[in-house]
Amino acid sequence: MGNPKEIIADKTYTLVSVMQESIAENLGLQIIEQDINLTNKDIQFAKSDYLPNVTAGATGSYVDPELAEVSNGQSPEITTSGNITLQQTIFSEAANANISIQKSLRDAQIENYNSEALNTVFNTATAYFTALILKANLSIQNQNLELT
């Protein structure tokens, strides 16, 4: 059967290293992190309601020179016009509410991440200590077997 103390593992684990690895490799936590990043983008998008809107337009027309001459100045040969419009939202209750809602959603997602991270650490620590207890029990069983 062999002595469990003589078994050499390829890698040794500490409680801290196991916890760090479980947090880093947990796909559920990575998904929540991406949700938080997306919500941060939603907040930026909600704040964009307060950015200025600039629109520009231009028109032009060309009339046959002979037709322009016959019209006695009523239809010029070349006509151009342009406009630029700037709009700025000063206050919007809907925009403020949207920004506030997005920030609250992000805060809730951060707290959800923290909760899931703590659950992961707890489960990892429980599994680590269970493995240590089982290792100690195996050693005791082998000692008892040698005594009989």
N, C-alpha and C positions, 0 to 999 in steps of 0.2 A: 504494500500500500504506500509506503514512503513516509517521510517526515515532512510535514508542511512547512517547517522552518527552512528546509533545504531547497524549496521551490523558489526559483529566481524569476521574477517577473520582468518583462521587457521594459515596463514603465511603472514608476511608482507615482502614487497620487497623494496629494495633500488635500485637506478639506477646502482650503482657499482656492487651489488650482481647479478642483472639480467644480466649485461654485462659479468661478470665472468662466470656465469653459461651457458650463451649462447655460449661462446667460448669453455668451457670445454665439453659441450654436443653436439657440432656441428659435425655431422658425416662427412660432406664434408671436414672440417678442419682436422679431424683425418685421412682421406684417404690421404690428401696431406702430412701430417706428415709421414705416412708410405711410400709414394713415395719418400720423401726426404731421409728416412732411407735406402731404397733400392738403391737409387742413391749413397749414401755414400759407400755402399757395392760394387757398380759398380766401384767406384773410387779406392777402395782397390784392386779390381780384375785387373783394368787397371795398377795399380802400380806393380802388381805381375810380369809383363813382365820383370822388372828389377831384380827380385830375381834370385839367381843362381839355375841352374838345375843340379842335381847330379843323375847319373845313375850308376848302378853297375851290373856286370854280372859275372857269374861263370859257368864253364863247367868242366865236369870230365868224364873219361871213364875207364872202367876196361876190360882188355883183359885176356882171359884164360891163366893161367901160362904156360901151355905146348906150346901154340901158341907163347907166348912171348919168350920162350926159343929157339924155332925153328927159329925165325926171326933174331937171332943174334943181338939184341939190336935195330932193326929198329922199332919194335912195343913194347913199354914198357908195363909192366903189369898194372900199374896205371898211368894215365895222368890227370893232373888238370891244369886249367888256369883260370885266372880272370882278370877283368879290372874295373876300376872306371873312369868315365868321369865327369868332371865339366865344365859347360858352363855358362858364365856370359855375359849378354847383357850390353855393355858399353853405346852405344848410338843408339837410334832408333827413327827416325822421326815419324814413325807410332805410336809407343808407346807414344811418347810425345804428339802427336795430340789427341790420344784417351784419355789420362789423362786430357788434356786441355778441350776437349769437354765434358767429364763427369763432370768436375768442373763447367763449364758454365751451363750445364743442372741443376746441383744442385742449383746454384745461382738463376737461373730462377725460379725453383720450390720454393725456399725460398721467393722470391719476390711475387710469386703467392699466397703463404700462407699468407703473410703479407697483400696483397690486399684483399683476402677473409676474413681475420680476421677483417679488417677495415670495410668491407661491412656488416659483421655480427654485429659488434658493432653499426654501423649506423642504421641498420634495427631494432635492439633491442631497441636502444634509441628512435627511432621514435615510435615504438609500446608502449613503456613505457610512453612517453609524451602524446601520443594519449589517452591512458587509463586514465591518470591524467586529461586531458581536458574533457573527457567524464564523469568522476566522478564529476568534478566541474560543468559541464552542468546539470547533474542530480540533484545536490544539488540546483542549481539556479531554475530549473524547479519545484522542490518540494517547494521551498520558494514561487515561483509565485503561485503555486497551493494553498498554505495555505493562501495567501493574498486574493484570490478570493472567 
